Amino acid sequence: MTDCVEIAITSDGSEQHWSFCAWDIRTGTQLMPYRHGGAPGAKTLQIINNQYVVAGHQAKPLLNIWPINRQEPVNVRYLLPASPRAVAVSPDGNYCIVAHAHSFNIYNLATGANMVTVSHHYGNITALKFTDDGSHFISAAHDCRVVVWSLAKTLLQKDNKMLYEFADYTLPVSDIYVGKGGMKALLAAASLDRSCKIYDLASGKMVLNVVFPVALSVLTINGLETELFVGDKKGFIFTCNLQSAPRSKEIHLHQGLLLDNTLKGHQKAVTCLSMSMDNETLLSGGEDDVVIVWHVKTRQQLKVIPHKGPITNAFFLITPKLMFDQSVALPVPFPMFHKTTSSRVDREMLSMDYTVKKRALRDRPETEPVEITVSGKVAGKANEVSETQRLEKVVHKLKTINRDLYQQSIRFMMADENGKAKGTPKQARKG
């Protein structure tokens, strides 16, 4: 076990020793290797509620899920329409978006239902990201577009499910970044046309356009949103200070200006960038088979972690409490994914009841089970019939109460001063 607050999760394209691995960034020591799941594709490695890890296979139409404290994946095979190109899991762990080619599917993790399939992009999707409140998600693709979607409207297949569409690029968009603050956050996107554009999600307007001298492959911004980091196709990492307000929305940076703000360590294209929680350490991965840990202020390399193939995923993670507790058995509550897309009627009928024991927050263990009961057409015809009968009884009871109230009010209004009724209508209107 480690006392490190943050660890690093990395994967490469070789799968010689493991599918992906957890590292202690201070010493470069392996903490937990996860095996027998194939080589994860780029941008397909995600954490679910700090208890499970999901990874998309690089060459097969398959997702694998590991409990956070087990080296072997679960036996359930999560089949997909095609090999995943990007995966995003909602912050609450309820929905998983999987992109393949130019379309993406949204799955309900609790039921396995294939909620909706969206084909909007004309090129292969390169990145998917959720906002931190889970209300919206962003997709970027080779068709030079970045699209902001409403999750609720997309699930209901409404016409206005797309909130914004940014088509300000002349070459494919390679990576996106979403800040903190829900729909008041910043959205940044890097493109092969050498530009990195920053948008305000609340208004949908571009705030800043920074043009670099080389094609960009990946980007990230520190937690304070004061410094921008971008990686290029040649292995350089450029830093840009966002605190000084520019005179115009577009800034062109030449090689001379970036000379003192360049991190040189990779020999090939940079594929991954991640900033630590304290904004002092930067994690980078490249096609040269190495992961480098940088000290941001001094621009020095702290650790170089070699791998056996090009780095496909590398990011910081706050150390999960259960990662090194082998005595805890984490049951996987995610059923197999449905192959066919659910109809709109099925999605509207679907309801989920969560039964949680009422206990003090301090007394709740991290592995406390949650009983999930699913009803509706997705759960089966038997549940649908029983639910319909229950609702019919409730409606009949409400009609009886309404009729009695109406008759009683008529008697009260028709009563004389002595309390004797002058008469009642021949037939009371039914409620």
HUCORQUI-V954288 format. One line per field, one symbol per residue. ss: DSSP state (h for helix, s for strand, l for the rest). phi: phi as a letter, one per 20 degrees, with the letter a starting at -180 (. if undefined). burial: + if it has 16 or more other C-alpha atoms within 10 Angstrom, else -. Layout:
# HUCORQUI-V954288
ss = ???
phi = ???
burial = ???
This chain:
# HUCORQUI-V954288
ss = lllllssssssslllllllsssssllllsssssssllllssssssssslllssssssllllssssssllllslllllssllllllsssslllllssssssllsssssslllllsssssllllllsssssslllllssssssllllssssshhhhhllllllsssssllllllsssssslllhhhlsssssslllssssssllllsssssssllllsssssslllllsssssslllssssssllllllllsssllllllhhhssslllllsssssslllllsssssslllssssssllllsssssssllllssssssssllllllllllllllllllllllsllhhhhhhlssssslllllhhhlllllllssssslllllhhhhhhhhhhhhhhhhhhhhhhhhhhhhhhhhhhslllllsllllllllll
phi = .ceffccddcbceemfdafbbdceffdmefdbeddlcmefffmddcddllcccdbeffccfbdccdffdcedffffdeecfbffdaccdfgemeccdcebldcbdddeffdmfefaddcdfecffdbcbeffemecbcccbfemcccddefffffelefdfeeccddeddcgeeaccceeomedeedccdcfendcdddeffdmdfebcdddecfddbbbcffeldbdccddfdoedddcfefefffcfccddefffefedcedaeecgedbbbdffemdcddccbfemcddddeffemdeebcdfcdagfdbbbebfgffegddffeeefeeefffffeffffffffefccdddcfecfffeeffdffdedddcpfffpfffffffffffffffffffffffffffffffffefefeneffrcffbffff
burial = -----++++++++++--++++++++--+--+++++-++++++++++++-+++++++++-++++++++++++++----+++--+++++++++-+++++++++++++++++++++++++---+-++++++++++-++++++++++++++++++-++++----++-+-+--+-+++++++++--++-+++++++++++++++++--+-+-+++++-+++++++++-----+++++++++++++---------+-------+--+++-++-++++++++++-+-++++++++++++++++----+-+++-+-+++++++++-++-+++-----+------++--++---++--+-----------------------++++++----+----------------------+---+--------------------
